[in-house]
Amino acid sequence: MNLPFAESYKIKMVEPIRKSTIKERERWIKEAKYNLFNLHSDQVFIDLLTDSGTGAMSDRQWSEMMLGDESYAGASSYFKLKNAITDITGFPYFLPTHQGRGAENVLFSAMIKEGDIIPGNSHFDTTKGHIEFRKATAVDCTIAEAFDTNIDHPFKGDIDLEKLEKVLKEYPKERIPLIIVTVTCNSSGGQPVSLKNIREVKQMAEKYGIPVFFDSARFAENAYFIKMRENAYADKPIRHIVHEMFKYADGMTMSSKKDAIVNMGGFIALNDKPLFDKASIYNILFEGYISYGGMSGRDMNALAQGLYEGTDFDYLEARIKQVEYLGQILKDNGIPLQNPFGGHAIFVNAREFLPHLPKEEFVAQTLAIELYIESGVRGVEIGTLLADRDPETRENRYPELELLRLTIPRRVYSRNHMDYIGAALTNVYKRRDQIKRGFKIVKEAPILRHFTVELERR
Ligand code: F0G
């Protein structure tokens, strides 16, 4: 008999989670104004809201916490992190920040001005938020295949070079301060970008004299997919692929809460000393002195260790296979999903799941609420609520894909949990015709509304 796959780690500490009844959940979600962000965590059984900061640190990361140096300046933890970042990414300069959006705020303050155009593959919501906050525009140049969930393209995070070149030709260089490549591309479904595409984007960017930055939250998962799907890299170690990816970037922002498996933290890394000097000023203003930037010494130590663990092949294989396992259960039960499965999450095509609901009734949010009531599983809407309103017309933006994201925290849940989630969503799928109405907004913020929006049943 072939031995089945098993994770190369075991559990040393557990945290109880609470089961609840359908009646309780109906009451709680109503009290939460039908916004899953408003639920208390003990009202949630399995939490798939995000893979951000929700991973389980290893014994080695926890022991690094004890070695943290909390000196304000020149801490050994800062140098440990600096060395790890340079070792893994190849960038000589780095600035610590409290999380990914802190890195965006600092870098964009140094690079983006009103009226600028920032092309890329579907920018993440905080990235787009920081661009639009500066009255600049994010232009999505993702390949068209990404928006058809039934096409099985291996690199749905790829940038369409024709779309990109059109933008680069249309606007003067002075108005395009950078191109942002998000690896993996969260908004298109945790989809990877191929090294071929990364190389071609860099070549085109060089032709037009524009720097390329990676939004690197899930760079290691991206490298794993390159190894598995891009023939030339099948025999290359993950860290070799990571190095090659970053070779084609001028810098990166990082939310360390994802692939570096820490609960909080972020950074900017780059090649250019003058840009580092300029960004340092904003780092000190917004985040903290350049040798800690919003992180404790112990957090920097855990992050340095996490960068190595997060780029370990055995870990990545277990991670991606767990996501695949859930995806396969759902697929076998006929549930419409983004294909192929994403790195950090399964993305359910809510419009195909509930085709009878009008788009004005927040279809993916409706599905997320139904799944929560059914099972206590909390997913997250990646659809019309998240897409927000057009900053100029103030009309709702209806994204090409209306998705429910089931995001898997790293090293946290078991295969039984995946089976439970699979059964829960299948139950909702079987009774989908009885879900007749969606929701309407009763209160919303002017930007990033999904975090605080209040809803009512139609
Ligand atoms: N970039 C990407 C691709 C992200 O997925 C995120 C966060 C950020 C930047 C911002 O980083 O949260 O540390 O400030 N994504 C989380 C998610 C929130 O649930 O996908 P942050």
Boltz pocket constraint, residues with backbone or C-beta under 6 A from the ligand:
constraints:
  - pocket:
      binder: B
      contacts: [[A, 49], [A, 50], [A, 51], [A, 52], [A, 99], [A, 100], [A, 101], [A, 102], [A, 124], [A, 126], [A, 127], [A, 182], [A, 184], [A, 186], [A, 215], [A, 217], [A, 218], [A, 254], [A, 255], [A, 256], [A, 257], [A, 265], [A, 266]]
      max_distance: 6.0
